[in-house]
Amino acid sequence: MKTILLKSLFVFLILILIASLALCAICYETMRRYDGRRTAGLLPPAGEFLYPEKRGVTFAVFGDFRMQLDPFREMMAKIRAARPDFMLNVGDMSAVLSTQHFNWMAEHMKREAGGIPVYATPGNHDRKKESPYDNGRHFYREVFGPSRYWFGYGNILFVSLDTADRELPEAQIEWLDSLLGQLRSRFDHLVIFTHVPPIDPRPVKEKRGLPAVQAARLEAVLKKHRVSAFFAGHQHQENLWSFAGAPLAVTPPSGQEGRGDEQDFGYLICEVTPEGAFKIRREYLDASAGTDALDFFFSSKINQSRWVFWSGIFGIIAVSLAAAGTILWLTRLKRG
C-alpha cells in the first residue's frame, strides 16, 4: 500500500513539475518575443514624398476592430485581393493595452496585410487613460510611431490627426495650419484621416464627434487649405457627410459591435482617379466577432498579470519542498 502511495505521489509531483516548467517557459517566450520589440514595416512614412510622379491611387480604410480576428482576417484577405496601394487604419485596434499586445498586433497586422503598407492613427481604445506617461500613448508610439504626421503619395497629401482623447487640441490645429501652409500648394489633393469625426449630425443622444468649438476651428483651417476628403471611424456606423466642403466618410466597424442600424462589419475602398475624382464604396464582411488565435491568448492575455509565470514558480517551489519532505520521510522510515 505504501509503495502504491509513494508511486502515486511521485507521479503527481512529476506532473506538477512539468506543468510548472511549461507555464514558466510559455510566459518567458511570450515576454521575450513581444516585450519592447519594434515590428519593422509598420511605422508610418512620416514626412516622406512617395511616388511623386504617380497619378491615381486606391486605398482601403478600416477601423474599430480591436483585433477581432475572424472579421480581421476576412477583411485583410479581401483587401489583399483588391490590391490597393496601401491601407489607412483609423484606430481602435487594440484589445489589450500592453507592450506585448501591441507588438503581437503589429506583427499579425503586417503578416495579414501581405506586403501592403498599413498606416495607422490612434483611437480612444489605443491609449491608457490613467497613464501620465506620453499621455497614455506609449504603447501605440512604441510600435506605430508618431500619432500625428503627414506623407505625400503621388499628388495627394495625407495627414493623420490624433483624436485619441476625443478632442483636437488647439496646438494640433495650429500645427495643421502651419503644415498645410508649407505643403498644400505642392499637391493637388488633401486627405485627412483620424479616429473621431469632426461632426456627428445623427439624431442620437450621445454624439460621437469633436467638441463644437474644435470642429469649427478645424473646418475653418480645412476650408482655407481646400481639403479633398476626410476619413474617420469611432461611431461604429457607416456615414457619408460633408465637412469643410469635402466628403466626410465614416467607416463601418470592422470587428466591434455596430450602433444604430449597423449590423454587418465592413471597410471602405477609396479610388482617386487620375482626373482627381474620389470614389468611395463600402465592402461587407461575413465573419462574426471572434479572437481565437492561441498566440493572442498567450501573448496578450495570460502573461499580462504575470500570474501564470508566478504560478509556475510557486509550483516548482512546491514540488521541491514536497520532494525534500518525501526524501526526509523515507529516510526516517529506513532508520526506524
Sine and cosine of phi, psi and omega as CSV:
sin_phi,cos_phi,sin_psi,cos_psi,sin_omega,cos_omega
0.00,0.00,-0.68,0.73,0.02,-1.00
-0.90,0.44,-0.60,0.80,0.01,-1.00
-0.89,0.45,-0.67,0.74,0.02,-1.00
-0.90,0.44,-0.68,0.73,0.01,-1.00
-0.89,0.45,-0.66,0.75,0.01,-1.00
-0.91,0.42,-0.67,0.74,0.03,-1.00
-0.90,0.44,-0.68,0.73,0.01,-1.00
-0.89,0.46,-0.68,0.73,0.03,-1.00
-0.90,0.45,-0.65,0.76,0.01,-1.00
-0.89,0.46,-0.72,0.69,0.02,-1.00
-0.89,0.46,-0.67,0.74,0.01,-1.00
-0.88,0.48,-0.69,0.72,0.01,-1.00
-0.91,0.42,-0.64,0.77,0.03,-1.00
-0.89,0.46,-0.68,0.74,0.02,-1.00
-0.89,0.45,-0.67,0.74,0.04,-1.00
-0.89,0.45,-0.66,0.75,0.00,-1.00
-0.89,0.45,-0.70,0.71,0.02,-1.00
-0.88,0.47,-0.71,0.71,0.01,-1.00
-0.89,0.45,-0.65,0.76,-0.01,-1.00
-0.91,0.41,-0.70,0.71,0.03,-1.00
-0.90,0.45,-0.63,0.78,0.02,-1.00
-0.90,0.44,-0.69,0.73,0.02,-1.00
-0.88,0.48,-0.71,0.70,0.01,-1.00
-0.89,0.45,-0.66,0.75,-0.03,-1.00
-0.91,0.41,-0.67,0.74,0.01,-1.00
-0.88,0.47,-0.74,0.67,-0.02,-1.00
-0.91,0.41,-0.65,0.76,0.02,-1.00
-0.88,0.47,-0.70,0.71,-0.05,-1.00
-0.91,0.42,-0.69,0.72,-0.02,-1.00
-0.93,0.36,-0.61,0.79,0.04,-1.00
-0.93,0.36,-0.63,0.78,0.03,-1.00
-0.91,0.42,-0.63,0.78,-0.10,-0.99
-0.97,0.24,-0.59,0.81,-0.16,-0.99
-0.91,-0.41,-0.25,0.97,-0.02,-1.00
-0.96,0.29,0.86,-0.51,0.16,-0.99
0.92,0.38,0.31,0.95,-0.03,-1.00
-0.97,-0.24,0.78,-0.63,0.02,-1.00
-1.00,0.05,0.78,-0.63,0.01,-1.00
-1.00,0.06,0.92,-0.38,-0.06,-1.00
-0.91,0.42,0.59,-0.81,0.09,-1.00
0.99,-0.11,-0.02,1.00,0.01,-1.00
-0.91,-0.42,-0.02,1.00,0.09,-1.00
-0.96,0.26,0.61,-0.79,-0.05,-1.00
-0.94,0.35,0.40,-0.91,0.04,-1.00
-0.99,0.15,0.83,0.55,-0.13,-0.99
-0.88,0.48,0.78,-0.63,0.07,-1.00
0.96,0.28,0.32,0.95,-0.04,-1.00
-0.93,-0.37,0.51,-0.86,0.11,-0.99
-0.97,-0.23,0.94,-0.34,-0.07,-1.00
-0.97,-0.23,0.74,-0.67,0.07,-1.00
0.73,0.68,0.86,0.51,-0.11,-0.99
-0.87,0.50,-0.39,0.92,-0.02,-1.00
-1.00,0.04,-0.14,0.99,-0.10,-1.00
-0.96,0.29,0.66,-0.75,0.09,-1.00
-0.79,-0.61,0.84,-0.55,-0.09,-1.00
1.00,-0.09,0.77,-0.63,-0.04,-1.00
-0.49,-0.87,0.50,-0.87,0.08,-1.00
-0.80,-0.59,0.75,-0.66,0.02,-1.00
-0.61,-0.79,0.47,-0.88,0.05,-1.00
-0.99,-0.14,0.51,-0.86,0.05,-1.00
-0.77,-0.64,0.81,-0.59,0.01,-1.00
-0.56,-0.83,0.29,-0.96,0.02,-1.00
-0.01,-1.00,0.01,-1.00,0.03,-1.00
0.82,0.58,0.83,0.55,-0.01,-1.00
-0.85,-0.53,-0.44,0.90,0.07,-1.00
0.71,0.70,0.69,0.72,0.08,-1.00
0.81,0.59,0.64,0.77,0.20,-0.98
-0.97,0.22,0.96,-0.30,-0.33,-0.94
-0.96,0.28,-0.50,0.87,0.00,-1.00
-0.89,0.45,-0.82,0.57,0.06,-1.00
-0.92,0.40,-0.53,0.85,-0.02,-1.00
-0.90,0.44,-0.72,0.70,-0.01,-1.00
-0.91,0.42,-0.67,0.75,0.02,-1.00
-0.89,0.45,-0.68,0.73,0.00,-1.00
-0.88,0.47,-0.73,0.69,-0.02,-1.00
-0.90,0.45,-0.61,0.79,0.03,-1.00
-0.89,0.45,-0.67,0.74,0.01,-1.00
-0.93,0.36,-0.62,0.78,0.02,-1.00
-0.92,0.39,-0.67,0.74,0.04,-1.00
-0.86,0.51,-0.65,0.76,-0.01,-1.00
-0.91,0.41,-0.54,0.84,0.00,-1.00
-0.97,0.22,-0.32,0.95,0.07,-1.00
0.82,0.58,0.83,0.56,0.10,-0.99
-0.96,0.29,0.19,-0.98,0.03,-1.00
-0.95,0.32,-0.56,0.83,0.02,-1.00
-0.24,-0.97,0.03,-1.00,0.03,-1.00
-0.81,-0.59,0.54,-0.84,0.14,-0.99
-0.93,-0.36,0.84,-0.54,0.03,-1.00
-0.97,-0.23,0.93,-0.36,-0.12,-0.99
-1.00,-0.08,0.44,0.90,0.24,-0.97
0.99,-0.12,0.02,-1.00,-0.19,-0.98
0.84,0.54,0.86,0.52,-0.04,-1.00
-0.98,-0.22,-0.46,0.89,-0.17,-0.98
-1.00,0.01,0.56,-0.83,0.09,-1.00
-0.98,-0.17,-0.39,0.92,-0.02,-1.00
-0.66,-0.75,0.66,-0.75,0.02,-1.00
-1.00,-0.08,1.00,-0.05,0.02,-1.00
-0.34,-0.94,0.37,-0.93,0.05,-1.00
-0.87,0.49,-0.69,0.73,-0.02,-1.00
-0.86,0.50,-0.71,0.71,-0.06,-1.00
-0.92,0.39,-0.69,0.73,-0.02,-1.00
-0.90,0.44,-0.63,0.77,0.06,-1.00
-0.92,0.38,-0.66,0.75,0.06,-1.00
-0.88,0.47,-0.71,0.70,-0.04,-1.00
-0.88,0.47,-0.70,0.72,-0.02,-1.00
-0.91,0.41,-0.65,0.76,0.02,-1.00
-0.89,0.45,-0.68,0.73,0.00,-1.00
-0.92,0.40,-0.66,0.75,0.00,-1.00
-0.90,0.45,-0.68,0.73,0.01,-1.00
-0.89,0.46,-0.68,0.73,-0.01,-1.00
-0.91,0.41,-0.70,0.72,-0.03,-1.00
-0.94,0.33,-0.45,0.89,0.00,-1.00
-0.94,0.33,-0.36,0.93,0.09,-1.00
0.88,0.47,0.60,0.80,0.04,-1.00
1.00,-0.09,-0.16,0.99,0.06,-1.00
-0.99,0.15,0.81,-0.59,-0.03,-1.00
-0.87,0.49,0.61,-0.79,0.06,-1.00
-0.85,-0.52,0.87,-0.49,-0.02,-1.00
-0.92,-0.39,0.85,-0.53,-0.20,-0.98
-0.94,-0.33,0.30,-0.95,0.20,-0.98
-0.64,-0.77,0.59,-0.81,-0.14,-0.99
-0.98,0.20,0.51,-0.86,0.13,-0.99
-0.96,-0.28,0.07,-1.00,-0.04,-1.00
-0.92,0.40,-0.38,0.93,0.05,-1.00
-1.00,0.05,0.04,1.00,0.00,-1.00
-0.97,-0.25,0.21,0.98,0.05,-1.00
-0.75,-0.66,0.49,-0.87,-0.02,-1.00
-1.00,-0.09,0.97,-0.25,-0.16,-0.99
-0.86,0.52,-0.61,0.80,-0.10,-1.00
-0.99,0.11,-0.05,1.00,-0.06,-1.00
-1.00,-0.02,0.81,-0.58,0.05,-1.00
-0.98,0.18,-0.28,0.96,-0.07,-1.00
-0.96,0.29,0.86,-0.51,0.04,-1.00
0.82,0.57,0.50,0.86,-0.01,-1.00
0.83,0.56,0.55,0.83,0.08,-1.00
0.98,0.18,0.12,0.99,-0.09,-1.00
-0.98,-0.22,0.18,0.98,-0.15,-0.99
-0.90,0.43,-0.58,0.82,0.03,-1.00
-0.91,0.41,-0.70,0.72,0.02,-1.00
-0.88,0.48,-0.75,0.66,-0.11,-0.99
-0.95,0.32,-0.46,0.89,0.07,-1.00
-0.87,0.50,-0.56,0.83,-0.11,-0.99
-0.96,-0.27,-0.70,0.71,-0.11,-0.99
-0.99,-0.17,-0.12,0.99,0.05,-1.00
0.99,0.11,-0.51,-0.86,-0.09,-1.00
-0.90,0.43,0.53,-0.85,-0.01,-1.00
-1.00,-0.05,-0.30,0.96,0.16,-0.99
-0.80,-0.60,0.75,-0.66,-0.07,-1.00
-0.20,-0.98,0.09,-1.00,0.05,-1.00
-0.67,-0.75,0.38,-0.92,0.20,-0.98
-0.44,-0.90,0.47,-0.88,0.06,-1.00
-0.98,-0.19,0.71,-0.70,0.07,-1.00
-0.77,-0.64,0.96,-0.29,-0.10,-0.99
0.90,0.44,-0.81,-0.59,-0.01,-1.00
-0.98,-0.20,0.39,0.92,-0.03,-1.00
-0.87,-0.50,0.74,-0.68,0.10,-0.99
-0.99,-0.13,0.85,-0.53,0.04,-1.00
-0.96,-0.28,0.72,-0.69,0.01,-1.00
-0.76,-0.65,0.81,-0.59,0.11,-0.99
-1.00,-0.06,0.78,-0.62,0.10,-0.99
-0.95,-0.31,0.62,-0.79,-0.02,-1.00
-1.00,-0.06,0.96,-0.27,0.05,-1.00
-0.89,-0.46,0.50,0.87,-0.04,-1.00
-0.90,0.43,-0.36,0.93,0.07,-1.00
-1.00,0.04,0.11,0.99,-0.11,-0.99
0.90,0.43,0.38,0.92,0.04,-1.00
-0.63,-0.78,0.26,-0.97,0.10,-0.99
-0.77,-0.64,1.00,-0.09,-0.09,-1.00
-0.87,0.50,0.41,-0.91,-0.01,-1.00
-0.85,0.52,-0.59,0.81,-0.01,-1.00
-0.88,0.48,-0.58,0.81,0.00,-1.00
-0.97,0.25,-0.57,0.82,0.07,-1.00
-0.91,0.42,-0.65,0.76,0.05,-1.00
-0.91,0.41,-0.62,0.78,0.07,-1.00
-0.87,0.49,-0.69,0.72,0.00,-1.00
-0.90,0.44,-0.70,0.71,-0.01,-1.00
-0.87,0.48,-0.70,0.71,0.01,-1.00
-0.91,0.41,-0.69,0.72,0.00,-1.00
-0.87,0.50,-0.75,0.66,-0.04,-1.00
-0.93,0.38,-0.51,0.86,0.08,-1.00
-0.88,0.47,-0.51,0.86,-0.01,-1.00
-1.00,0.07,-0.58,0.82,-0.21,-0.98
-0.92,-0.38,-0.41,0.91,-0.19,-0.98
-0.84,0.54,-0.60,0.80,-0.06,-1.00
-0.93,0.37,-0.24,0.97,-0.02,-1.00
-1.00,0.05,-0.10,1.00,-0.08,-1.00
-0.78,-0.62,0.46,-0.89,0.05,-1.00
-0.98,0.18,-0.50,0.87,-0.10,-0.99
-0.72,-0.70,0.41,-0.91,0.03,-1.00
-0.77,-0.64,0.83,-0.56,0.04,-1.00
-0.86,-0.50,0.79,-0.61,0.08,-1.00
-0.96,-0.28,0.70,-0.72,0.13,-0.99
-0.70,-0.71,0.64,-0.77,-0.05,-1.00
-0.33,-0.94,-0.01,-1.00,-0.03,-1.00
-1.00,0.06,-0.83,0.56,-0.08,-1.00
-1.00,0.02,0.82,-0.57,0.03,-1.00
-0.93,0.37,0.45,-0.89,-0.04,-1.00
-0.93,0.38,-0.50,0.86,-0.05,-1.00
-0.75,-0.66,0.30,-0.95,0.08,-1.00
-0.59,-0.81,1.00,0.06,-0.04,-1.00
-0.97,0.23,0.00,1.00,-0.05,-1.00
-0.89,0.46,0.54,-0.84,0.05,-1.00
-0.99,0.15,0.91,0.41,-0.02,-1.00
-0.85,-0.52,0.40,-0.91,-0.02,-1.00
-0.95,0.32,-0.71,0.71,-0.02,-1.00
-0.99,-0.12,0.97,-0.24,0.00,-1.00
-0.97,0.24,0.65,-0.76,-0.02,-1.00
-0.85,-0.53,0.90,0.43,0.08,-1.00
-0.67,-0.74,-0.07,-1.00,0.04,-1.00
-0.96,0.27,0.38,-0.92,0.14,-0.99
-0.81,0.59,0.58,-0.81,-0.15,-0.99
-0.84,0.54,-0.64,0.77,-0.02,-1.00
-0.90,0.43,-0.68,0.73,0.00,-1.00
-0.93,0.38,-0.63,0.77,0.03,-1.00
-0.89,0.46,-0.64,0.77,0.01,-1.00
-0.91,0.41,-0.67,0.74,0.04,-1.00
-0.89,0.46,-0.70,0.72,0.01,-1.00
-0.90,0.44,-0.65,0.76,0.00,-1.00
-0.88,0.48,-0.66,0.75,0.00,-1.00
-0.89,0.45,-0.67,0.74,0.01,-1.00
-0.91,0.41,-0.69,0.73,-0.06,-1.00
-0.95,0.30,-0.53,0.85,0.11,-0.99
-0.91,0.41,-0.66,0.75,0.01,-1.00
-0.86,0.51,-0.62,0.79,-0.08,-1.00
-0.97,-0.25,0.17,0.99,0.14,-0.99
0.86,0.50,0.93,0.36,0.06,-1.00
-0.93,0.37,0.57,-0.82,-0.02,-1.00
-0.98,-0.19,-0.56,0.83,0.00,-1.00
-0.28,-0.96,0.44,-0.90,-0.04,-1.00
-0.72,-0.70,0.77,-0.64,0.00,-1.00
-0.84,-0.54,0.67,-0.74,-0.02,-1.00
-0.47,-0.88,0.06,-1.00,0.03,-1.00
-0.72,-0.69,-0.77,-0.64,0.19,-0.98
0.97,0.24,-0.55,0.83,-0.11,-0.99
-1.00,0.08,-0.20,0.98,-0.03,-1.00
0.84,0.55,0.59,0.81,-0.03,-1.00
-0.34,-0.94,0.77,-0.64,0.00,-1.00
-0.94,0.33,0.75,-0.67,0.06,-1.00
-0.55,-0.83,0.50,-0.87,0.07,-1.00
-0.73,-0.68,0.95,-0.30,-0.01,-1.00
-0.85,-0.53,-0.21,-0.98,0.07,-1.00
-0.83,-0.56,0.65,-0.76,0.04,-1.00
-0.57,-0.82,0.76,-0.65,-0.01,-1.00
0.83,0.56,0.54,0.84,0.05,-1.00
0.98,0.19,0.25,0.97,-0.03,-1.00
-0.69,-0.72,0.31,-0.95,0.04,-1.00
-0.89,0.45,0.69,-0.72,0.14,-0.99
-0.91,-0.42,0.95,-0.31,-0.05,-1.00
-0.96,-0.27,0.86,-0.51,0.06,-1.00
-0.98,-0.21,0.82,-0.57,-0.08,-1.00
-0.96,0.29,0.51,-0.86,0.18,-0.98
-0.94,0.34,0.31,-0.95,0.06,-1.00
-0.92,0.39,0.61,-0.79,0.01,-1.00
-0.96,-0.26,0.27,0.96,0.01,-1.00
0.12,-0.99,-0.45,0.89,0.06,-1.00
-1.00,0.09,0.34,-0.94,-0.05,-1.00
-0.89,0.46,0.68,-0.73,0.01,-1.00
-0.97,0.23,0.28,-0.96,0.04,-1.00
-0.87,-0.49,0.37,-0.93,-0.02,-1.00
0.91,0.41,-0.77,-0.64,0.00,-1.00
-1.00,0.04,0.01,1.00,-0.05,-1.00
-0.95,0.32,0.86,-0.51,0.01,-1.00
-0.89,-0.46,-0.60,0.80,-0.11,-0.99
-0.99,-0.16,0.52,-0.86,0.13,-0.99
-0.98,0.21,0.35,-0.94,0.02,-1.00
-0.09,-1.00,-0.15,-0.99,0.02,-1.00
-0.38,-0.93,0.07,-1.00,-0.03,-1.00
-0.90,-0.44,0.55,-0.84,0.18,-0.98
-0.89,-0.46,0.81,-0.58,0.02,-1.00
-0.90,-0.43,0.80,-0.59,0.08,-1.00
-0.91,-0.41,0.82,-0.57,0.11,-0.99
-0.96,-0.27,0.92,-0.40,-0.07,-1.00
-0.96,0.29,0.33,-0.94,0.06,-1.00
-0.84,0.54,-0.42,0.91,0.01,-1.00
-0.99,0.12,-0.15,0.99,0.07,-1.00
0.98,-0.20,0.12,0.99,0.03,-1.00
-0.99,0.16,0.67,-0.74,0.06,-1.00
-0.99,-0.17,0.86,-0.51,0.03,-1.00
-0.89,-0.46,0.90,-0.45,-0.08,-1.00
-0.89,-0.45,0.80,-0.61,0.04,-1.00
-0.71,-0.71,0.45,-0.89,0.02,-1.00
-0.99,-0.10,0.63,-0.78,0.13,-0.99
-0.90,-0.45,0.68,-0.73,-0.05,-1.00
-0.99,-0.11,0.41,-0.91,0.09,-1.00
-0.88,-0.48,0.58,-0.82,0.00,-1.00
-1.00,-0.06,-0.40,0.92,-0.14,-0.99
-0.93,0.36,0.50,-0.86,0.14,-0.99
-1.00,-0.06,0.21,-0.98,-0.03,-1.00
-0.90,0.43,0.55,-0.83,0.05,-1.00
0.06,-1.00,0.69,-0.72,0.06,-1.00
-0.84,-0.54,0.98,-0.19,-0.20,-0.98
-0.85,-0.53,0.17,0.99,-0.05,-1.00
-0.98,0.21,0.75,-0.66,0.00,-1.00
-0.89,0.45,-0.63,0.78,-0.01,-1.00
-0.94,0.35,-0.46,0.89,0.12,-0.99
-0.89,0.45,-0.69,0.72,-0.02,-1.00
-0.87,0.49,-0.71,0.70,-0.04,-1.00
-0.96,0.28,-0.68,0.74,-0.12,-0.99
-0.99,0.17,-0.52,0.86,-0.19,-0.98
-0.90,-0.44,-0.22,0.98,-0.03,-1.00
-0.91,-0.42,-0.87,0.50,-0.16,-0.99
-0.88,0.48,-0.75,0.66,-0.21,-0.98
-1.00,-0.05,0.22,0.97,0.01,-1.00
-0.94,0.33,-0.63,0.78,0.03,-1.00
-1.00,-0.07,-0.06,1.00,0.01,-1.00
0.91,0.41,0.14,0.99,-0.08,-1.00
-0.91,0.41,-0.53,0.85,0.01,-1.00
-0.93,0.37,-0.67,0.74,0.02,-1.00
-0.86,0.51,-0.73,0.69,-0.02,-1.00
-0.95,0.32,-0.49,0.87,0.12,-0.99
-0.88,0.48,-0.66,0.75,0.04,-1.00
-0.90,0.44,-0.67,0.74,0.02,-1.00
-0.89,0.45,-0.73,0.68,0.00,-1.00
-0.90,0.43,-0.56,0.83,0.05,-1.00
-0.90,0.44,-0.68,0.73,0.03,-1.00
-0.89,0.45,-0.68,0.73,0.02,-1.00
-0.89,0.46,-0.68,0.73,-0.01,-1.00
-0.89,0.45,-0.67,0.74,0.02,-1.00
-0.90,0.43,-0.65,0.76,0.00,-1.00
-0.90,0.44,-0.69,0.72,0.02,-1.00
-0.92,0.40,-0.66,0.75,0.01,-1.00
-0.90,0.43,-0.64,0.77,0.03,-1.00
-0.90,0.43,-0.68,0.74,0.02,-1.00
-0.89,0.45,-0.66,0.75,0.04,-1.00
-0.90,0.44,-0.64,0.77,0.01,-1.00
-0.91,0.43,-0.69,0.73,0.02,-1.00
-0.88,0.47,-0.67,0.74,0.02,-1.00
-0.90,0.44,-0.65,0.76,0.00,-1.00
-0.91,0.42,-0.70,0.71,0.01,-1.00
-0.90,0.43,-0.59,0.81,0.03,-1.00
-0.89,0.46,-0.66,0.75,0.02,-1.00
-0.92,0.39,-0.59,0.81,0.04,-1.00
-0.89,0.46,-0.68,0.74,0.00,-1.00
-0.90,0.43,-0.63,0.78,-0.01,-1.00
-0.94,0.35,-0.58,0.82,-0.01,-1.00
-0.96,0.27,0.00,0.00,0.00,0.00
